[in-house]
């Protein structure tokens, strides 16, 4: 206990005297979730600038355009005569979509034939595409029902409703009623912020230690650094309390500020996040051994955030990810952390229902604790050999 306390005190001093480490541990963890969530706080897109080409110029085509314009998703900024003219608006990024009604739009409907409407979208903004396609489909279906009813003047109201809509579809959006981007992606970002900031901070400490050690070692020549597990536990006793405090900010305060979905039990969430934080701490200590210089962690770990988001399965279905990437993702605490956190926080799951993720996090914590102890044991042996050479 004396060795652990000495290492704890020394590591505590290192953390709170190093501005770079404090930036990663505290400033980044405080600011990044706040900024990222604020950027996407609107949840859905509104008033997307578009152009309309109405070649039919009939009451029916104008009614279609009028209803389309009435949607909060649409803002018509140009009425063009031909497609090439509208394309110029899109090339200059003044519009993100073009709605084209052909000249035979009304004629086909009067003949009882199917009419076509073309929607050209800039696929560089998928949220715009989703909103515009949904609006166009809704208007087309609604007008289609009314046209069907007009051809049944002598039918009863119930018969008209059944003919216009033989199958009544009721859409129920579970866990994300507004279909917002923030409610969908921010929970994963919060988990990744914890893991990545730990990797950067602990890696910076390790790189600084190597820079200042003339033999580029991770630990000093001291009688207190004789047992590997003492070193790992001493460091953990510093990092873990800091991230309990930061975790409260990230997982409870930030979602409340922006009114994000939080329907899970706080007790279940705390019980789940404990092995996640523990696994992240041991994971960061283990990977810190590849940091040879102070600045190296920034180059090594920052770019991994986006790939880790994708292979976690939150932003792209796991069924569409290659098996070897799925296997590779299992070595990161964030993969299980994202799955479990979303299920508990956003879907109201209990700890029993996320037991596979929960046990996997404990497994990773044990694995990375053992690896960290093994790596520090090698450092201790290296120190002993260097001391013998000096003598």
N, C-alpha and C positions, 0 to 999 in steps of 0.2 A: 504493500500500500504506500510505503514511503517513496518508492521509485515512481509509482504511478502518479502520486501527487506532485513530485518534482517535475515530471514530464508535462503534466497538466499545466502547472504554473508557468513553465517555460514556453509552452505552446500558446497559452493564453496571452502572454506578453508579446510573442511574435505576431499573433493575429491582430491585436489591437494597437500595435505600433507600426504596422505595415499598411499604408494607404491603399496600395493595390489590392491586397487581400480584402480589406474592408469594403472596397468598391464592389468586388465580386460577391462577397458574403452578404452585405447589407444593402448598399445602394442599388445594385443590379436587381436584387430580389425585391426591394421595395418599389422601384420605379418601373421595371420592365412589365410586370403584370398590369400595372395601372395604365401605362401608355398603350400597350397592346389592346387591352380591353376597351379603352376609350376610343381607339381608332375604329373598332368594330361595334361600338355601342348602339349604332342605329339599327343593327340586326338585319334589316332588309333595305333594298334599294327602292327609291321613289323618283318619279319624274325623269325617266331616262329619255334623253333627246333622240328623236326619231324623225324619219321623213316618210311621207305618204305619196304613193303614185296611184291615183284613181283614174284608170283609163275608161271605166264604164260611165261615170258621171250620171248615174241614175239615182232616184230616191232610195233604192235598196242598198246600193253601194255606199251612198252618203250616210245612211243609217248605220251601216257596219262601221264606218270610220268614226262616226259620232260616238258610238258606244265604246269603241276602242280608246278614243281620246278621253272618255270619261273615267277611265281607270286611273288610280293614283300612281300607277307604275309608268305611265306614258306621258310624255310631253312632246307634242308635234311641233317641230321648229321649222319644217319646210314642206311645201307641197310641190312635187316635181312632176314634169310631164313624161319623162322617160327614165329608164334605169341608169343610163350613163351619167345623167345629171345628178342623180342621188348618190351614185358611187363617189363622185368628187367630194360631196359633203362628208362621206364616210372616210375617205382617204385623209381628209384634213382633221379628222377626229371631232367633227362638229356634231355628228350623230353616231349612234351605235347600232341602229337597225333601220331597215327599209320595209315598209308594208306595201305590197303591190296587189291591186285588184285588177284583173284582166278586163278587156273590153266586153267579153261575153259573160261576165259575172251574173248579171240580172237575167239575161236571155236563157242561160242554162237552168236557172232556178224556175223560171216560168214554164219551161218545157218539161219540168220534172226530172231534170238531169243534175248531176253533181257539179257544183261550182267549186272553183279552186282559188285559194288565196295564198300568195307567196310571202314568206317572212325571211328576209335576209338579215342575219345577225353577225356582229363582230364577236367572234368566239374568243377574243382576248380577254373578255370579261364574262365569266360563266354565270355570275349572279344576275347580270343584265339579261342574258339569254334566257335564264330560267323564268324570270319575272315576265318578260315579253311573250314567251311561248305560252305561259300559263294564261296570260290575259287574252291572247289571240284565240286559244282553245276555248276559253269560257265564253267569249263573244260568239264564236262560231256555233257552239252547242246551243246557246240560248236562242239565237236567231233561227237555228235549225228546228228547234222545238216549236217556235211560233209559226214557222212556215208549214210544218206538218199539221198543226191545229187548224190553220186557215183552209186546208183541203178537206176538213171534216165539219162543215157548217151545221149539219143536222145531228151530229153526235152529242151525247151528254158531256158534261164537264169531266166526269170521271173517265169516260171513254177517251176523251181528248188527252187527258193526262197520261193514261196508260199507253196510248199510241205514241205520244211524244216522248215518253220516258218509260219504256216497258220494264226496265231494271233501275230502281232507285238507288243510286250510289251515295253513301254517306261517308265523307272523309273525316277520320278521327286522327289527329296528329298527336301521337304520344310523346311525352317528355320534352318536346320542343314545339309548343302550339303555334308560335309565330314563324316557325321555319327559319329562325334567325341564325346568322353565321356565328355570332359571338357565343350563343348557347351551345352551338355544335362544336366549335374548335377550341374555345378558351380553356375548358377543363384539361385538355391535353397539354396546352401551353403551360398551364400552372404546374403540372407535374414535371415537365421538361425544364422549367426555370430552376426548380430545386436541384435536379440532378446536374444540369450543366453548370450552374453557379458553383456548386461544390467541386466539380471537376476543375474549373478554372482557379478557384481559390486555393484548394489543396495542392494543385499542380504548381501554382506560383510559389507557395511556401517551399515545396520540394526543390524547384528550380533555383530559388534564392539560396537555399542551404548548399546546393552543389556549387553555385557561383562563389560562395564565401569560404568554402572548404578547399584548402590547397590540394587535397587528394580527391576532390569532387565526390565526397561521400554524402550520404543522406543524414547521418547522425554524427554528433560530436563525440570526441574521445572523453567519455565520462563514466564514472562507476554506476551511474543511474541507468545507463543505456546498455544493460547486460542481458536482458530478457526481451525477446521479440514481442510477446503478448502484452508485456507491460507498456511497451512503446505504443502499440496499436490502441490499447485501452486508454492510455493517457491522452493521446490525440483525440480519440473519440469523445472523451469527457468534455472536450472543448467544443468540438464541432456540433455535437448532437444538441446540447441546450440552445445554441445559437439558432439552429434550424427548427427547433420546436417553436421558438418565438416567431421566426420568419414564416414558418408554416402556418401559424395562426393568422398572420396577415394575408398570406397568399390564398389559403383555402377557405377562410371564413370572412375576412373583412372585405377583400376585393370583390368577391361575388355579391356581397350585400350592397356595396356602393353602387354597382351597376344592375342590381335586381336580377341577377342570373338565377337559373334554376337551382334550388337547394331543397330537396325533399327527403334526403336521407337522414338517418339517425346520427346525431353528433357522436354518440358513444361508439357506434360501429365504425364511423369514419376515423376516429382517433385510434381505435384498436388496429385498424388497417394501415394507417399512415405510419405507425411506429416501426414495423418491420421495413416499410419502404424507406424511411429516413435512415434506418440502421444499414440497410443494404446499400444505399447511396453513399453513406460515409465510408464504409469499407471498400466499396467500388472505387471511390475517388482516391483513397489512400493507396490502393493497389495500382491504379493507373498513374499515380504521381511518380512512380519509379521511371517512367519513360520521359519525364521532364528533365532534360539536361541543363536547361537555362531558364531564367526567370520568365522570359517572354514566350517560351515554347508552348505552354498550354493554350494560349490564345490561338496559335496557329493550328494546334492539333484538334481542339475540341469544338470550337465555335461552329465550324462548317458542318458538324455532325447533327446539328439540331433538326434541320429539315429532313434529312434521310431517316432519322429516328422517328419523326412524326409520321412519315409515310409507312414505314414498316411496322409501326405499332398497330395498324389496322383501323385507326380512328378517322383518317382523312381519305382512305381508299380501302375498299373491302378486302379482307384477307383472302377471299376466294380468288381475287385477281392478282395476288402477289405470289411469286415463285416460291416453291417449298423451301429452297435453300435460304431465302431471305427470311422466311418465317422462323426457321431454325436459328439463324444468326441473331434475330431480334430477341431471342430468349435469354441472351447473356446480359441484357441491359435491364436494370430495375424499372426503368421508365415504361417498358412494354407492359409488364404486369401492373405497374402503378396506374397507368392510364386506364386499362381495362377495369380494374377494381374501383378506382375513384369515380369513373363515369357511372358504373352500375350502382354504387352506393349513393353518390351525391345527386345524380340526375334521374335515376330510375327507382330509387327507394329500396334497393336490394339490402338484404341483411348480410351479416358476416358469414353465415352459413352458405349463402348463395354465391359468395365470392371466395369460397374456401380454396379452390385451385390456385387462384392468384395470390391469396394470403399465404398459403403454404409455400408457394414458389418463391415469394419474397423472403421468407425465412430461410429457404434453401440457398438463395443467392447471398444472403447475409452471412450464413455459415461458410459458404464457399469462399467469398472474398475476404472474410476474416482470416481463414486459413492461408490463403494466398498472401495476404499482407504480412502475416506472421512469418511465413516462409521467406519472403523477400527481405524483411528486416533481419531475419536470422543470418542471411547471406551478408548483409551489411555489417552485422556484429562480427562475423568471422573475418571479413575484410579488415575491419578495424584492429582486430587482434593480430593479424598477420603483419599489418603495417607497424604496430607497436613493437612486435618482436624484431622486425628489421631495424627499427630505430635503436633498440637496445643492443 
